[in-house]
């Protein structure tokens, strides 16, 4: 009873903290600056990280096994992973990345505290397939990879939005301003160029932002791809021990393989200068959707050998 109460308190405290931080960020952005959001976010996310760590440890002690045996525990671990990435982003002085990780933590914590997972909040006895030391290795690597790949994909999506908006605005301004046939004075052309978005200070900062988004999306996705590779390999070894086969094309395995292929294509496009930037970001954005299908979509159906992590499997 004590552990359940403590778990309930820590879950809602972590969600409330992230919700307050995001709310203050929105007020600062849309209305007026009431506090320094970056410093507040850093302190709040450290508190959230400690609460989630305490929650996982509490559930580990209470259940007697590592808390990664069902969908609820994996969502909590995903939030914990987002909070780690957020702290690393703060140490690297990258507020753009920390904004994405903060919002991601809010989403996953909101889902964990919602009524959708009420039936599986209480830890149960592990099914025989999960009673293995590979549980920690395989599932933790997969969830860490999901967190890193999701953050990197969101950075790529932000790069796409800014790039397309910037390109559209520049084309519109050029069409309006470059009536070359009507401009006879060379100095007048130079003035138009100087006043256009190509040479404005605002455009310079946008270019810097795009460069940072491009750089950090690549770094974070590369890390996530490494975790995903380790997770798939360890899962194959575990599957051979539990089911007698390294690979059985289970729906979860299939979508994990599709996810791996998508981000392998992304990393390959990064080696070609002609496909860097927006082109590779499109692939990463597609990967964002594939990850959610792999993580939640398969669980919603409750099919295959991984059905113990589904809604239907846990409620039955």
C-alpha beads as a LAMMPS data file, in Angstrom:
LAMMPS data file: protein, C-alpha beads

316 atoms
315 bonds

1 atom types
1 bond types

-500.0 500.0 xlo xhi
-500.0 500.0 ylo yhi
-500.0 500.0 zlo zhi

Masses

1 110.0

Atoms # bond

1 1 1 0.000 0.000 0.000
2 1 1 2.828 2.377 0.855
3 1 1 4.599 1.655 -2.422
4 1 1 1.408 2.186 -4.432
5 1 1 0.790 5.540 -2.726
6 1 1 4.381 6.652 -3.268
7 1 1 4.201 5.583 -6.915
8 1 1 0.969 7.531 -7.389
9 1 1 2.462 10.669 -5.809
10 1 1 5.695 10.548 -7.833
11 1 1 3.835 9.962 -11.104
12 1 1 1.550 12.964 -10.675
13 1 1 4.296 15.228 -9.296
14 1 1 6.470 14.591 -12.352
15 1 1 3.553 15.246 -14.706
16 1 1 2.526 18.418 -12.859
17 1 1 6.055 19.835 -12.939
18 1 1 6.438 19.327 -16.687
19 1 1 2.938 20.738 -17.295
20 1 1 3.773 23.898 -15.331
21 1 1 7.060 24.334 -17.226
22 1 1 5.380 23.969 -20.623
23 1 1 2.596 26.375 -19.576
24 1 1 5.114 29.023 -18.491
25 1 1 7.008 28.561 -21.755
26 1 1 3.819 29.163 -23.716
27 1 1 2.992 32.278 -21.664
28 1 1 6.514 33.626 -22.229
29 1 1 6.185 32.947 -25.941
30 1 1 2.675 34.292 -26.540
31 1 1 2.106 36.934 -23.854
32 1 1 5.002 38.248 -21.817
33 1 1 8.144 36.989 -20.126
34 1 1 7.316 36.280 -16.490
35 1 1 10.450 34.284 -15.709
36 1 1 13.558 32.881 -17.336
37 1 1 12.169 29.691 -18.884
38 1 1 15.516 28.088 -19.655
39 1 1 16.776 28.062 -16.048
40 1 1 13.344 27.077 -14.778
41 1 1 13.124 24.246 -17.281
42 1 1 16.497 22.896 -16.257
43 1 1 15.650 22.814 -12.557
44 1 1 12.179 21.423 -13.163
45 1 1 13.388 18.645 -15.451
46 1 1 16.035 17.606 -12.947
47 1 1 13.254 17.342 -10.369
48 1 1 11.162 15.372 -12.860
49 1 1 14.108 13.074 -13.554
50 1 1 14.529 12.407 -9.830
51 1 1 10.802 11.728 -9.435
52 1 1 10.775 9.308 -12.361
53 1 1 13.913 7.605 -11.072
54 1 1 12.275 7.219 -7.670
55 1 1 9.130 5.896 -9.361
56 1 1 11.066 3.235 -11.308
57 1 1 13.065 2.199 -8.246
58 1 1 9.885 2.011 -6.155
59 1 1 8.162 -0.143 -8.735
60 1 1 11.269 -2.346 -9.042
61 1 1 11.303 -2.980 -5.276
62 1 1 7.532 -3.437 -5.115
63 1 1 7.260 -5.822 -8.088
64 1 1 10.522 -7.686 -7.586
65 1 1 11.580 -7.325 -11.218
66 1 1 12.969 -4.601 -13.481
67 1 1 10.062 -2.261 -14.362
68 1 1 9.878 -2.899 -18.113
69 1 1 7.380 -5.748 -18.306
70 1 1 4.290 -3.933 -19.631
71 1 1 3.167 -0.878 -21.572
72 1 1 2.704 1.340 -18.499
73 1 1 6.219 0.691 -17.244
74 1 1 7.697 1.224 -20.708
75 1 1 5.929 4.599 -21.001
76 1 1 7.352 5.660 -17.635
77 1 1 10.801 4.540 -18.775
78 1 1 10.318 6.470 -22.014
79 1 1 9.555 9.624 -20.016
80 1 1 12.653 8.970 -17.924
81 1 1 14.702 8.651 -21.128
82 1 1 13.317 11.956 -22.443
83 1 1 14.276 13.665 -19.174
84 1 1 17.852 12.357 -19.501
85 1 1 18.122 13.743 -23.034
86 1 1 16.686 17.037 -21.753
87 1 1 19.378 17.317 -19.075
88 1 1 22.112 16.512 -21.614
89 1 1 20.686 19.190 -23.928
90 1 1 20.830 21.694 -21.069
91 1 1 24.457 20.824 -20.304
92 1 1 25.230 21.312 -24.003
93 1 1 23.362 24.661 -23.936
94 1 1 20.875 23.613 -26.617
95 1 1 17.462 25.108 -25.709
96 1 1 15.878 23.974 -28.993
97 1 1 16.466 20.325 -28.162
98 1 1 15.347 20.778 -24.552
99 1 1 12.049 22.279 -25.731
100 1 1 11.298 19.122 -27.720
101 1 1 12.307 16.762 -24.917
102 1 1 10.221 18.715 -22.388
103 1 1 7.139 18.504 -24.587
104 1 1 7.762 14.797 -25.228
105 1 1 8.034 14.119 -21.492
106 1 1 4.743 15.951 -20.938
107 1 1 3.014 13.846 -23.596
108 1 1 4.272 10.489 -22.324
109 1 1 3.641 11.349 -18.674
110 1 1 0.152 12.545 -19.539
111 1 1 -0.522 9.237 -21.259
112 1 1 0.873 7.274 -18.303
113 1 1 -1.308 9.112 -15.788
114 1 1 -4.430 8.912 -17.958
115 1 1 -7.198 6.389 -17.475
116 1 1 -6.130 4.416 -20.560
117 1 1 -3.537 2.464 -18.585
118 1 1 -5.413 2.223 -15.288
119 1 1 -5.869 -1.538 -15.559
120 1 1 -2.133 -2.222 -15.828
121 1 1 -0.824 0.221 -13.199
122 1 1 -0.404 -2.581 -10.699
123 1 1 2.609 -4.797 -11.345
124 1 1 1.888 -8.453 -11.977
125 1 1 3.774 -11.711 -12.167
126 1 1 6.101 -11.951 -15.144
127 1 1 5.155 -14.343 -17.910
128 1 1 7.772 -17.106 -18.430
129 1 1 9.179 -15.440 -21.564
130 1 1 10.064 -12.318 -19.567
131 1 1 11.774 -14.143 -16.714
132 1 1 15.214 -13.595 -18.157
133 1 1 18.229 -11.385 -17.619
134 1 1 17.806 -10.223 -21.215
135 1 1 14.768 -8.177 -20.128
136 1 1 16.925 -5.300 -18.885
137 1 1 19.294 -5.358 -21.851
138 1 1 16.797 -5.698 -24.687
139 1 1 13.856 -3.582 -23.549
140 1 1 15.933 -0.763 -22.054
141 1 1 17.927 -0.430 -25.294
142 1 1 14.737 -0.387 -27.362
143 1 1 13.053 2.292 -25.215
144 1 1 16.210 4.424 -25.147
145 1 1 16.390 4.132 -28.924
146 1 1 12.745 5.195 -29.253
147 1 1 13.407 8.270 -27.099
148 1 1 16.519 9.317 -29.033
149 1 1 15.010 8.616 -32.460
150 1 1 11.800 10.470 -31.602
151 1 1 13.741 13.531 -30.425
152 1 1 15.988 13.473 -33.475
153 1 1 12.999 13.054 -35.793
154 1 1 11.216 16.002 -34.191
155 1 1 14.321 18.128 -34.711
156 1 1 14.285 17.095 -38.376
157 1 1 10.584 17.951 -38.623
158 1 1 11.313 21.388 -37.152
159 1 1 14.074 21.802 -39.731
160 1 1 11.597 21.001 -42.506
161 1 1 9.016 23.491 -41.254
162 1 1 11.527 26.329 -40.941
163 1 1 13.134 25.499 -44.296
164 1 1 9.868 25.453 -46.234
165 1 1 8.563 28.609 -44.552
166 1 1 11.850 30.370 -45.195
167 1 1 11.949 29.271 -48.834
168 1 1 8.358 30.321 -49.448
169 1 1 8.837 33.755 -47.907
170 1 1 12.028 34.376 -49.861
171 1 1 10.441 33.407 -53.163
172 1 1 7.474 35.668 -52.494
173 1 1 9.686 38.621 -51.612
174 1 1 11.863 38.092 -54.654
175 1 1 8.835 38.000 -56.945
176 1 1 7.526 41.213 -55.419
177 1 1 10.826 43.095 -55.277
178 1 1 12.784 41.943 -58.324
179 1 1 11.060 43.751 -61.136
180 1 1 14.431 43.889 -62.866
181 1 1 13.063 45.391 -66.065
182 1 1 11.865 48.400 -64.114
183 1 1 15.108 48.852 -62.170
184 1 1 17.799 50.769 -64.002
185 1 1 20.081 51.840 -61.189
186 1 1 22.632 49.253 -59.962
187 1 1 22.623 50.821 -56.496
188 1 1 18.870 50.345 -56.331
189 1 1 19.303 46.623 -56.995
190 1 1 21.897 46.429 -54.225
191 1 1 19.526 48.179 -51.830
192 1 1 16.759 45.687 -52.638
193 1 1 19.137 42.802 -52.061
194 1 1 20.266 44.316 -48.792
195 1 1 16.696 44.739 -47.606
196 1 1 15.631 41.228 -48.666
197 1 1 15.571 38.278 -46.309
198 1 1 18.712 36.819 -47.894
199 1 1 20.921 39.366 -46.138
200 1 1 18.859 40.272 -43.081
201 1 1 19.967 39.596 -39.524
202 1 1 16.789 37.595 -38.999
203 1 1 17.708 35.314 -41.863
204 1 1 21.202 34.880 -40.410
205 1 1 19.776 33.604 -37.128
206 1 1 17.429 31.306 -39.041
207 1 1 20.400 29.889 -40.896
208 1 1 22.199 29.322 -37.599
209 1 1 19.097 27.608 -36.189
210 1 1 18.805 25.365 -39.244
211 1 1 22.448 24.413 -38.923
212 1 1 21.992 23.488 -35.263
213 1 1 18.827 21.495 -35.966
214 1 1 20.565 19.646 -38.785
215 1 1 23.624 18.901 -36.660
216 1 1 21.842 17.761 -33.510
217 1 1 19.174 15.747 -35.298
218 1 1 21.983 13.762 -36.922
219 1 1 23.826 13.290 -33.626
220 1 1 20.735 12.218 -31.671
221 1 1 19.425 9.908 -34.412
222 1 1 22.867 8.285 -34.731
223 1 1 22.818 7.545 -31.002
224 1 1 19.273 6.211 -31.218
225 1 1 20.193 4.028 -34.199
226 1 1 23.039 2.512 -32.174
227 1 1 20.666 1.724 -29.293
228 1 1 18.131 0.276 -31.745
229 1 1 20.751 -1.985 -33.318
230 1 1 21.861 -3.272 -29.914
231 1 1 18.229 -3.763 -28.898
232 1 1 17.369 -5.779 -32.012
233 1 1 20.472 -7.987 -31.712
234 1 1 19.910 -8.653 -28.001
235 1 1 16.245 -9.336 -28.719
236 1 1 17.193 -11.908 -31.352
237 1 1 19.470 -13.704 -28.890
238 1 1 16.751 -13.610 -26.237
239 1 1 14.155 -14.901 -28.728
240 1 1 16.377 -17.875 -29.541
241 1 1 16.580 -18.743 -25.849
242 1 1 12.861 -18.253 -25.184
243 1 1 11.234 -19.455 -28.416
244 1 1 13.978 -21.410 -30.183
245 1 1 14.328 -19.018 -33.114
246 1 1 16.361 -15.846 -33.627
247 1 1 13.741 -14.263 -35.880
248 1 1 10.097 -15.160 -36.503
249 1 1 8.743 -12.061 -38.308
250 1 1 6.493 -11.273 -35.393
251 1 1 4.615 -7.936 -35.980
252 1 1 6.791 -6.200 -33.377
253 1 1 9.968 -7.613 -34.895
254 1 1 8.848 -6.682 -38.389
255 1 1 8.118 -3.054 -37.506
256 1 1 11.343 -2.797 -35.513
257 1 1 13.180 -3.971 -38.628
258 1 1 11.281 -1.421 -40.762
259 1 1 12.262 1.283 -38.265
260 1 1 15.895 0.187 -38.499
261 1 1 15.769 0.290 -42.324
262 1 1 14.239 3.789 -42.364
263 1 1 16.911 5.279 -40.132
264 1 1 19.646 3.343 -41.924
265 1 1 18.451 5.104 -45.086
266 1 1 18.539 8.422 -43.204
267 1 1 22.140 7.858 -42.111
268 1 1 23.071 6.809 -45.644
269 1 1 21.577 10.003 -47.115
270 1 1 23.682 11.998 -44.674
271 1 1 26.820 10.673 -46.371
272 1 1 25.714 12.246 -49.659
273 1 1 26.036 16.044 -49.767
274 1 1 23.179 16.293 -52.272
275 1 1 20.716 14.692 -49.854
276 1 1 21.652 16.439 -46.613
277 1 1 19.362 18.936 -44.952
278 1 1 15.728 18.875 -46.016
279 1 1 15.961 15.642 -48.025
280 1 1 17.331 13.578 -45.154
281 1 1 14.948 15.353 -42.750
282 1 1 12.003 14.018 -44.771
283 1 1 13.241 10.473 -44.179
284 1 1 13.643 11.148 -40.439
285 1 1 10.136 12.627 -40.255
286 1 1 8.779 9.461 -41.866
287 1 1 10.717 7.510 -39.257
288 1 1 8.878 9.440 -36.529
289 1 1 5.585 7.927 -37.706
290 1 1 7.099 4.446 -38.085
291 1 1 8.355 4.505 -34.485
292 1 1 4.871 5.182 -33.121
293 1 1 3.466 2.347 -35.229
294 1 1 6.165 0.037 -33.892
295 1 1 5.746 1.152 -30.276
296 1 1 2.000 1.779 -29.905
297 1 1 0.371 0.525 -33.088
298 1 1 1.398 -3.099 -32.609
299 1 1 0.440 -2.913 -28.927
300 1 1 -3.051 -1.696 -29.788
301 1 1 -3.644 -4.818 -31.892
302 1 1 -2.193 -7.205 -29.314
303 1 1 -0.945 -9.635 -31.970
304 1 1 2.107 -11.851 -32.081
305 1 1 4.625 -13.049 -29.520
306 1 1 4.911 -9.569 -27.982
307 1 1 1.220 -9.383 -27.031
308 1 1 2.122 -9.307 -23.320
309 1 1 3.005 -5.645 -23.796
310 1 1 -0.340 -4.729 -25.382
311 1 1 -3.534 -3.192 -24.055
312 1 1 -5.508 -6.373 -24.625
313 1 1 -2.802 -8.630 -23.310
314 1 1 -2.450 -6.730 -20.051
315 1 1 -6.145 -6.302 -19.398
316 1 1 -7.004 -9.971 -19.917

Bonds

1 1 1 2
2 1 2 3
3 1 3 4
4 1 4 5
5 1 5 6
6 1 6 7
7 1 7 8
8 1 8 9
9 1 9 10
10 1 10 11
11 1 11 12
12 1 12 13
13 1 13 14
14 1 14 15
15 1 15 16
16 1 16 17
17 1 17 18
18 1 18 19
19 1 19 20
20 1 20 21
21 1 21 22
22 1 22 23
23 1 23 24
24 1 24 25
25 1 25 26
26 1 26 27
27 1 27 28
28 1 28 29
29 1 29 30
30 1 30 31
31 1 31 32
32 1 32 33
33 1 33 34
34 1 34 35
35 1 35 36
36 1 36 37
37 1 37 38
38 1 38 39
39 1 39 40
40 1 40 41
41 1 41 42
42 1 42 43
43 1 43 44
44 1 44 45
45 1 45 46
46 1 46 47
47 1 47 48
48 1 48 49
49 1 49 50
50 1 50 51
51 1 51 52
52 1 52 53
53 1 53 54
54 1 54 55
55 1 55 56
56 1 56 57
57 1 57 58
58 1 58 59
59 1 59 60
60 1 60 61
61 1 61 62
62 1 62 63
63 1 63 64
64 1 64 65
65 1 65 66
66 1 66 67
67 1 67 68
68 1 68 69
69 1 69 70
70 1 70 71
71 1 71 72
72 1 72 73
73 1 73 74
74 1 74 75
75 1 75 76
76 1 76 77
77 1 77 78
78 1 78 79
79 1 79 80
80 1 80 81
81 1 81 82
82 1 82 83
83 1 83 84
84 1 84 85
85 1 85 86
86 1 86 87
87 1 87 88
88 1 88 89
89 1 89 90
90 1 90 91
91 1 91 92
92 1 92 93
93 1 93 94
94 1 94 95
95 1 95 96
96 1 96 97
97 1 97 98
98 1 98 99
99 1 99 100
100 1 100 101
101 1 101 102
102 1 102 103
103 1 103 104
104 1 104 105
105 1 105 106
106 1 106 107
107 1 107 108
108 1 108 109
109 1 109 110
110 1 110 111
111 1 111 112
112 1 112 113
113 1 113 114
114 1 114 115
115 1 115 116
116 1 116 117
117 1 117 118
118 1 118 119
119 1 119 120
120 1 120 121
121 1 121 122
122 1 122 123
123 1 123 124
124 1 124 125
125 1 125 126
126 1 126 127
127 1 127 128
128 1 128 129
129 1 129 130
130 1 130 131
131 1 131 132
132 1 132 133
133 1 133 134
134 1 134 135
135 1 135 136
136 1 136 137
137 1 137 138
138 1 138 139
139 1 139 140
140 1 140 141
141 1 141 142
142 1 142 143
143 1 143 144
144 1 144 145
145 1 145 146
146 1 146 147
147 1 147 148
148 1 148 149
149 1 149 150
150 1 150 151
151 1 151 152
152 1 152 153
153 1 153 154
154 1 154 155
155 1 155 156
156 1 156 157
157 1 157 158
158 1 158 159
159 1 159 160
160 1 160 161
161 1 161 162
162 1 162 163
163 1 163 164
164 1 164 165
165 1 165 166
166 1 166 167
167 1 167 168
168 1 168 169
169 1 169 170
170 1 170 171
171 1 171 172
172 1 172 173
173 1 173 174
174 1 174 175
175 1 175 176
176 1 176 177
177 1 177 178
178 1 178 179
179 1 179 180
180 1 180 181
181 1 181 182
182 1 182 183
183 1 183 184
184 1 184 185
185 1 185 186
186 1 186 187
187 1 187 188
188 1 188 189
189 1 189 190
190 1 190 191
191 1 191 192
192 1 192 193
193 1 193 194
194 1 194 195
195 1 195 196
196 1 196 197
197 1 197 198
198 1 198 199
199 1 199 200
200 1 200 201
201 1 201 202
202 1 202 203
203 1 203 204
204 1 204 205
205 1 205 206
206 1 206 207
207 1 207 208
208 1 208 209
209 1 209 210
210 1 210 211
211 1 211 212
212 1 212 213
213 1 213 214
214 1 214 215
215 1 215 216
216 1 216 217
217 1 217 218
218 1 218 219
219 1 219 220
220 1 220 221
221 1 221 222
222 1 222 223
223 1 223 224
224 1 224 225
225 1 225 226
226 1 226 227
227 1 227 228
228 1 228 229
229 1 229 230
230 1 230 231
231 1 231 232
232 1 232 233
233 1 233 234
234 1 234 235
235 1 235 236
236 1 236 237
237 1 237 238
238 1 238 239
239 1 239 240
240 1 240 241
241 1 241 242
242 1 242 243
243 1 243 244
244 1 244 245
245 1 245 246
246 1 246 247
247 1 247 248
248 1 248 249
249 1 249 250
250 1 250 251
251 1 251 252
252 1 252 253
253 1 253 254
254 1 254 255
255 1 255 256
256 1 256 257
257 1 257 258
258 1 258 259
259 1 259 260
260 1 260 261
261 1 261 262
262 1 262 263
263 1 263 264
264 1 264 265
265 1 265 266
266 1 266 267
267 1 267 268
268 1 268 269
269 1 269 270
270 1 270 271
271 1 271 272
272 1 272 273
273 1 273 274
274 1 274 275
275 1 275 276
276 1 276 277
277 1 277 278
278 1 278 279
279 1 279 280
280 1 280 281
281 1 281 282
282 1 282 283
283 1 283 284
284 1 284 285
285 1 285 286
286 1 286 287
287 1 287 288
288 1 288 289
289 1 289 290
290 1 290 291
291 1 291 292
292 1 292 293
293 1 293 294
294 1 294 295
295 1 295 296
296 1 296 297
297 1 297 298
298 1 298 299
299 1 299 300
300 1 300 301
301 1 301 302
302 1 302 303
303 1 303 304
304 1 304 305
305 1 305 306
306 1 306 307
307 1 307 308
308 1 308 309
309 1 309 310
310 1 310 311
311 1 311 312
312 1 312 313
313 1 313 314
314 1 314 315
315 1 315 316
